[in-house]
Amino acid sequence: MTNTIPQALSLAADSTADMIETYKYLHANPELSMQEHRTADYLTGRLEALGLEVFRCGGTGVVGVLRNGQGPVVGFRADTDGLPVLEDTGLDYASAATGVLEDGTEVPTMHACGHDTHMASALATAALYAGAKDDWAGTLVFVLQPGEETAAGARAMVQDGLWDKAPKPEIIYGQHVMPGLAGTVSLMAGAAMSTADSFKVTVHGQGSHGSMPEHSIDPIVLGAAMVLRLQTIVSRQVAPQSAAVVTIGSFHAGLKENVIPDRAVFTLNVRTFEPAVRETVLSSIRRIIAAEAAASGAPEPTIEDISNFPPLHNDPTQTALLEAQFRDEFGAERVLAGTPVMGSEDFGALADALGVPSVYWFFGGFDADTVASEHPPANHSPFFAPVVDPTLATAVAAAVRALFSKVGKK
């Protein structure tokens, strides 16, 4: 395989300008997870205009298939959903959009995790390949996936028959913008992102007047004891060599200072890399919650799943091959050795459903001054604003190179 990318697969001035306008439109018009209806319509129209076969999948998911004769089938995924975050970037294309949560609450909406960069670069990559059919052979499957932030989208697409409707790829690629130096990419073999499990716990007590606590089972005191004891799981039940995080993200109880409520509700999030560690942590959570309730003479609490993100594992052989390709594309100094990230993704579910390898990498989105600042904006921040250049161009170059390593003509 030649290491030279044909000129037809490189961004020209007009295609760069179109990509930037696409990015700004998408940034200004985010939609919440599994509600990406306008976004799906927009993506469908753009892919159809390029001549791809397009179909909907998993509700608001969009799949574009680009066939070009005999050759490998390769998948490329980009996620499409925004977050319930009020944007504070000051950009002239900042989002003023709102969305509605499942409970009916209207909330501000922002592409605070950079999915707009993913979509814009995926569309630009599809456009380059659609216009350069003399330089490659095979089939490209562009999976524009909804609901990544809630771990619902990849599962929904698979359950809706994604791999029955689309050609089955032999490998699937994906990428994500991060608060690193723009123009760089990073990747790692093996465990790349953690499994994540989230739960809602309802602590059932017995309400009473604040002056008569003897008639209560105080769910606030009980819930607080659970919260504190849950923090000992990582420090006392997980080996120091293993990674795990247990976070209590919310705690709600009561309405008035002199009323002991009859229930408290808290949510928790668990992140692990190793299946055995995950099982230890999850079983410990249930044991502690049940035991604390029993110690207080309270009914057993109700534990409900919120979301479950699968592990993200980069195939070691394919990762090494892609790293070599990236070094040819960007130079060794711009290809960084990544380390496993405690953040989570549902990307892995797409390849797991087929039993094929996948590789997922990160590209930087900030200038040197921002990266060097004391607190650069992280993903999900209201200040998250990747610089347009060279962030988008780097994302396209990485995607083009990854796909070309499989379908490029010798």
C-alpha positions as CSV (number, residue, x, y, z in Angstrom):
1,M,0.0,0.0,0.0
2,T,1.4,3.4,-1.0
3,N,1.8,5.9,1.9
4,T,1.0,8.8,-0.4
5,I,-2.6,10.1,-0.2
6,P,-3.8,11.1,-3.7
7,Q,-4.4,14.8,-4.2
8,A,-8.1,14.1,-4.9
9,L,-8.4,13.0,-1.3
10,S,-6.9,16.1,0.2
11,L,-8.9,19.1,1.2
12,A,-8.9,22.0,-1.3
13,A,-9.8,25.6,-0.4
14,D,-13.4,25.4,-1.5
15,S,-14.0,22.1,0.3
16,T,-12.4,23.5,3.5
17,A,-14.6,26.5,3.4
18,D,-17.7,24.3,2.9
19,M,-16.6,22.1,5.9
20,I,-16.2,25.2,8.1
21,E,-19.7,26.4,7.2
22,T,-21.1,23.0,7.9
23,Y,-19.4,22.9,11.2
24,K,-20.7,26.3,12.2
25,Y,-24.3,25.3,11.2
26,L,-24.1,22.1,13.2
27,H,-22.6,23.9,16.2
28,A,-25.4,26.5,16.2
29,N,-28.1,23.8,15.9
30,P,-27.5,21.0,18.5
31,E,-30.2,18.6,19.6
32,L,-30.4,16.3,22.6
33,S,-29.7,12.6,22.6
34,M,-32.1,10.5,20.5
35,Q,-34.0,13.7,19.5
36,E,-31.7,14.6,16.6
37,H,-34.5,14.9,14.1
38,R,-33.4,18.1,12.2
39,T,-29.8,16.9,12.4
40,A,-30.7,13.6,10.8
41,D,-32.6,15.3,8.1
42,Y,-29.6,17.6,7.4
43,L,-27.1,14.7,7.3
44,T,-29.4,12.6,5.1
45,G,-29.7,15.4,2.6
46,R,-25.9,16.0,2.5
47,L,-25.1,12.4,2.0
48,E,-27.7,11.9,-0.6
49,A,-26.3,14.9,-2.5
50,L,-23.0,13.1,-2.6
51,G,-24.5,10.1,-4.2
52,L,-24.4,7.8,-1.2
53,E,-27.1,5.2,-0.4
54,V,-28.7,6.5,2.7
55,F,-31.1,5.0,5.3
56,R,-32.3,5.8,8.8
57,C,-31.6,3.4,11.6
58,G,-32.2,3.4,15.3
59,G,-34.6,6.4,15.2
60,T,-32.4,9.4,14.5
61,G,-29.4,7.5,13.2
62,V,-28.2,8.0,9.6
63,V,-26.1,5.5,7.6
64,G,-24.5,6.4,4.3
65,V,-23.0,3.6,2.1
66,L,-20.5,4.5,-0.6
67,R,-19.8,1.6,-3.0
68,N,-16.9,1.6,-5.4
69,G,-16.4,-1.8,-6.8
70,Q,-14.7,-4.8,-5.3
71,G,-12.7,-4.4,-2.2
72,P,-12.8,-4.2,1.6
73,V,-15.8,-2.9,3.5
74,V,-14.8,-0.4,6.1
75,G,-16.9,1.4,8.7
76,F,-16.5,4.9,10.0
77,R,-18.6,6.3,12.9
78,A,-19.4,9.9,14.0
79,D,-21.8,10.8,16.8
80,T,-24.5,13.5,16.4
81,D,-26.0,14.5,19.7
82,G,-25.6,17.6,21.9
83,L,-25.8,18.2,25.6
84,P,-28.1,20.1,28.0
85,V,-25.5,22.8,28.6
86,L,-25.8,26.6,28.3
87,E,-23.1,27.7,25.9
88,D,-20.8,30.5,27.2
89,T,-18.1,30.6,24.5
90,G,-19.0,34.0,23.0
91,L,-18.7,32.6,19.5
92,D,-20.7,34.4,16.8
93,Y,-22.1,31.0,15.9
94,A,-22.8,29.9,19.5
95,S,-25.9,27.8,20.1
96,A,-29.1,29.5,21.4
97,A,-31.0,26.2,20.9
98,T,-33.1,24.5,23.6
99,G,-34.3,21.0,24.1
100,V,-36.7,19.1,26.3
101,L,-35.6,16.4,28.7
102,E,-37.6,13.3,29.3
103,D,-39.3,14.8,32.4
104,G,-40.5,17.7,30.2
105,T,-38.0,20.3,31.4
106,E,-36.8,22.7,28.7
107,V,-33.1,23.2,28.8
108,P,-30.4,25.0,26.8
109,T,-28.5,22.7,24.4
110,M,-24.9,22.9,23.2
111,H,-22.4,20.8,21.3
112,A,-20.2,20.8,24.4
113,C,-18.5,17.6,23.5
114,G,-17.4,18.4,19.9
115,H,-19.8,16.1,18.1
116,D,-20.2,18.9,15.6
117,T,-16.6,18.5,14.6
118,H,-17.1,14.8,14.2
119,M,-20.1,15.3,11.9
120,A,-18.5,18.0,9.8
121,S,-15.3,16.1,9.3
122,A,-17.2,12.9,8.5
123,L,-19.2,14.7,5.8
124,A,-16.0,16.2,4.3
125,T,-14.4,12.8,4.3
126,A,-17.4,11.2,2.5
127,A,-17.3,14.1,0.0
128,L,-13.6,13.5,-0.8
129,Y,-14.1,9.7,-1.3
130,A,-17.2,10.3,-3.4
131,G,-15.2,12.5,-5.7
132,A,-12.1,10.3,-5.9
133,K,-13.3,6.9,-7.0
134,D,-10.4,6.3,-9.3
135,D,-8.1,6.2,-6.3
136,W,-9.7,3.5,-4.1
137,A,-11.9,0.4,-4.3
138,G,-14.3,-1.1,-1.9
139,T,-17.2,0.1,0.3
140,L,-17.3,2.7,3.0
141,V,-20.1,2.7,5.6
142,F,-20.5,6.0,7.3
143,V,-22.5,5.5,10.6
144,L,-23.8,8.9,11.9
145,Q,-24.9,7.7,15.3
146,P,-27.3,9.4,17.7
147,G,-27.5,9.2,21.5
148,E,-23.8,8.7,22.4
149,E,-24.1,10.8,25.5
150,T,-26.7,8.4,26.9
151,A,-25.3,5.2,25.6
152,A,-28.5,4.6,23.8
153,G,-27.6,5.3,20.2
154,A,-25.2,2.5,19.2
155,R,-27.4,-0.1,20.9
156,A,-30.5,1.3,19.2
157,M,-28.9,1.1,15.7
158,V,-27.7,-2.4,16.3
159,Q,-31.1,-3.5,17.6
160,D,-32.7,-1.9,14.6
161,G,-30.7,-4.1,12.3
162,L,-27.8,-1.9,11.3
163,W,-25.6,-4.7,10.2
164,D,-28.5,-6.5,8.4
165,K,-29.2,-3.3,6.4
166,A,-25.7,-2.1,5.7
167,P,-22.7,-4.0,4.3
168,K,-20.8,-5.6,7.2
169,P,-17.4,-3.9,7.6
170,E,-14.2,-5.8,8.4
171,I,-13.1,-3.0,10.7
172,I,-14.7,0.1,12.2
173,Y,-12.9,3.4,12.9
174,G,-13.9,6.4,15.0
175,Q,-12.4,9.6,16.5
176,H,-13.1,12.2,19.1
177,V,-11.9,15.8,19.7
178,M,-10.3,16.4,23.0
179,P,-8.7,19.5,24.8
180,G,-5.3,18.7,23.4
181,L,-3.1,20.6,20.9
182,A,-4.8,21.2,17.6
183,G,-3.0,19.4,14.8
184,T,-2.1,16.4,16.9
185,V,-3.7,12.9,17.2
186,S,-3.3,10.3,19.9
187,L,-4.2,6.6,20.1
188,M,-3.5,3.6,22.3
189,A,-3.8,-0.1,21.9
190,G,-6.0,-2.2,24.2
191,A,-8.2,-0.5,26.7
192,A,-9.0,3.0,25.5
193,M,-12.1,4.1,27.4
194,S,-13.7,2.7,30.4
195,T,-17.0,0.8,31.0
196,A,-19.5,3.1,32.7
197,D,-22.6,2.1,34.7
198,S,-25.0,4.6,36.1
199,F,-27.8,4.0,38.6
200,K,-30.6,5.8,40.4
201,V,-31.1,4.8,44.0
202,T,-34.3,5.5,45.9
203,V,-33.9,5.3,49.7
204,H,-37.2,4.5,51.3
205,G,-37.7,5.8,54.9
206,Q,-40.5,7.0,57.1
207,G,-41.4,10.6,57.3
208,S,-42.1,12.6,60.4
209,H,-42.1,16.0,62.0
210,G,-38.6,17.3,62.6
211,S,-39.4,17.6,66.4
212,M,-40.3,13.9,66.5
213,P,-37.4,12.0,64.9
214,E,-38.1,8.9,66.9
215,H,-41.1,8.3,64.7
216,S,-39.1,8.4,61.5
217,I,-36.6,6.4,59.5
218,D,-34.6,9.3,58.2
219,P,-33.7,8.7,54.6
220,I,-31.3,11.6,54.5
221,V,-29.2,10.2,57.4
222,L,-29.5,6.8,55.8
223,G,-28.6,8.0,52.3
224,A,-25.6,10.0,53.7
225,A,-24.3,6.9,55.4
226,M,-24.6,5.1,52.1
227,V,-22.8,7.8,50.2
228,L,-19.9,7.8,52.7
229,R,-19.6,4.0,52.8
230,L,-19.7,3.7,49.0
231,Q,-16.5,5.8,48.8
232,T,-14.6,3.0,50.6
233,I,-15.1,0.6,47.7
234,V,-12.3,2.0,45.6
235,S,-10.0,2.7,48.6
236,R,-10.5,-0.7,50.3
237,Q,-11.9,-3.2,47.9
238,V,-10.1,-2.5,44.7
239,A,-6.4,-3.2,44.3
240,P,-4.2,-0.1,43.9
241,Q,-3.0,-1.4,40.6
242,S,-6.5,-1.4,39.2
243,A,-8.6,1.6,38.1
244,A,-12.1,2.4,39.3
245,V,-14.2,5.4,40.1
246,V,-17.4,5.7,42.1
247,T,-19.1,9.1,41.9
248,I,-22.3,10.2,43.6
249,G,-23.5,12.9,41.1
250,S,-26.7,14.0,42.7
251,F,-28.6,13.7,46.0
252,H,-32.2,15.0,46.5
253,A,-34.5,14.7,49.5
254,G,-37.0,16.8,51.4
255,L,-38.8,20.1,50.8
256,K,-38.7,21.8,54.3
257,E,-36.2,22.1,57.1
258,N,-38.5,20.8,59.8
259,V,-40.0,17.8,57.9
260,I,-38.2,14.5,57.7
261,P,-39.0,13.2,54.3
262,D,-40.0,9.6,53.5
263,R,-37.5,9.1,50.7
264,A,-34.2,10.3,49.3
265,V,-32.9,9.8,45.8
266,F,-29.3,9.8,44.7
267,T,-27.5,8.9,41.5
268,L,-24.1,7.3,41.1
269,N,-21.7,6.5,38.3
270,V,-19.1,3.7,38.1
271,R,-16.1,3.5,35.8
272,T,-13.8,0.5,35.4
273,F,-11.6,-1.1,32.8
274,E,-11.4,-4.7,34.0
275,P,-14.5,-7.0,34.0
276,A,-13.5,-8.5,37.4
277,V,-13.1,-5.1,38.9
278,R,-16.4,-4.0,37.5
279,E,-18.1,-7.0,39.1
280,T,-16.4,-6.3,42.5
281,V,-17.5,-2.7,42.5
282,L,-21.1,-3.3,41.3
283,S,-21.7,-6.1,43.8
284,S,-20.2,-4.1,46.6
285,I,-22.5,-1.2,45.8
286,R,-25.6,-3.4,46.1
287,R,-24.3,-5.0,49.3
288,I,-23.6,-1.7,51.0
289,I,-26.9,-0.1,50.0
290,A,-28.9,-3.1,51.2
291,A,-26.8,-3.4,54.5
292,E,-27.1,0.2,55.4
293,A,-30.9,0.1,54.9
294,A,-31.1,-3.0,57.0
295,A,-29.1,-1.4,59.8
296,S,-31.6,1.5,59.9
297,G,-34.6,-0.8,59.8
298,A,-35.6,0.6,56.4
299,P,-37.1,-1.2,53.4
300,E,-34.6,-2.3,50.8
301,P,-33.8,0.6,48.5
302,T,-34.8,0.6,44.8
303,I,-31.9,0.6,42.4
304,E,-32.6,1.4,38.7
305,D,-30.3,1.4,35.7
306,I,-29.7,4.8,34.0
307,S,-27.2,3.9,31.4
308,N,-24.5,1.3,30.6
309,F,-21.5,2.1,28.4
310,P,-19.6,-0.8,27.0
311,P,-15.8,-0.9,27.2
312,L,-13.9,0.6,24.3
313,H,-11.0,-1.7,23.2
314,N,-8.6,-0.8,20.4
315,D,-7.4,-3.9,18.5
316,P,-3.6,-4.0,19.1
317,T,-2.6,-5.1,15.6
318,Q,-4.8,-2.7,13.8
319,T,-3.8,0.2,16.2
320,A,-0.1,-0.4,15.4
321,L,-0.8,-0.4,11.7
322,L,-2.8,2.8,12.0
323,E,-0.2,4.5,14.1
324,A,2.3,3.9,11.4
325,Q,-0.1,5.4,8.9
326,F,-0.6,8.5,11.1
327,R,3.2,9.0,11.4
328,D,3.4,9.0,7.6
329,E,0.5,11.5,7.5
330,F,1.4,13.9,10.3
331,G,5.0,13.2,11.3
332,A,6.1,11.5,14.4
333,E,6.0,14.6,16.5
334,R,2.2,15.1,15.9
335,V,1.3,11.5,16.8
336,L,1.1,11.1,20.5
337,A,1.1,8.0,22.7
338,G,-2.3,8.0,24.4
339,T,-3.2,6.5,27.7
340,P,-6.6,4.9,28.7
341,V,-9.3,7.5,29.4
342,M,-11.8,7.2,32.2
343,G,-14.4,8.7,30.0
344,S,-16.8,6.4,28.2
345,E,-18.2,5.8,24.7
346,D,-20.7,3.5,23.1
347,F,-18.7,3.2,19.9
348,G,-17.4,-0.2,20.9
349,A,-20.9,-1.7,20.6
350,L,-20.9,-1.3,16.9
351,A,-17.9,-3.6,16.3
352,D,-18.8,-5.9,19.2
353,A,-22.1,-6.7,17.5
354,L,-20.1,-8.1,14.5
355,G,-17.0,-9.4,16.3
356,V,-14.7,-7.3,14.2
357,P,-11.8,-5.1,15.3
358,S,-12.1,-1.4,15.8
359,V,-9.7,1.5,16.4
360,Y,-10.7,4.8,18.0
361,W,-8.4,7.8,18.3
362,F,-8.4,11.4,19.6
363,F,-7.5,14.6,17.9
364,G,-6.6,17.9,19.6
365,G,-8.9,21.0,19.4
366,F,-7.1,23.9,21.2
367,D,-4.3,26.3,20.4
368,A,-1.1,26.2,22.4
369,D,-2.0,29.0,24.8
370,T,-5.3,27.4,25.8
371,V,-3.6,24.0,26.3
372,A,-1.0,25.6,28.5
373,S,-3.5,27.5,30.6
374,E,-4.2,26.4,34.1
375,H,-7.7,25.1,33.4
376,P,-8.3,24.5,29.7
377,P,-12.0,23.9,29.0
378,A,-12.8,20.2,29.0
379,N,-15.4,18.4,27.1
380,H,-18.9,19.1,28.5
381,S,-17.8,22.6,29.6
382,P,-20.0,25.6,28.6
383,F,-16.7,27.1,27.3
384,F,-15.7,24.1,25.1
385,A,-14.8,25.7,21.7
386,P,-12.3,23.9,19.5
387,V,-10.4,26.2,17.2
388,V,-11.6,25.6,13.6
389,D,-8.1,25.4,12.1
390,P,-6.3,23.1,12.1
391,T,-8.7,21.0,14.2
392,L,-11.2,20.1,11.4
393,A,-8.5,19.6,8.8
394,T,-6.6,17.2,11.1
395,A,-9.8,15.2,11.7
396,V,-10.4,14.9,8.0
397,A,-6.8,13.9,7.3
398,A,-6.9,11.3,10.0
399,A,-10.2,9.8,8.7
400,V,-9.0,9.8,5.1
401,R,-5.8,8.2,6.0
402,A,-7.4,5.5,8.2
403,L,-9.9,4.6,5.4
404,F,-7.3,4.7,2.7
405,S,-5.1,2.3,4.6
406,K,-7.8,-0.3,3.8
407,V,-9.4,0.7,0.5
408,G,-6.6,2.7,-1.2
409,K,-5.4,1.3,-4.5
410,K,-1.8,0.1,-4.7
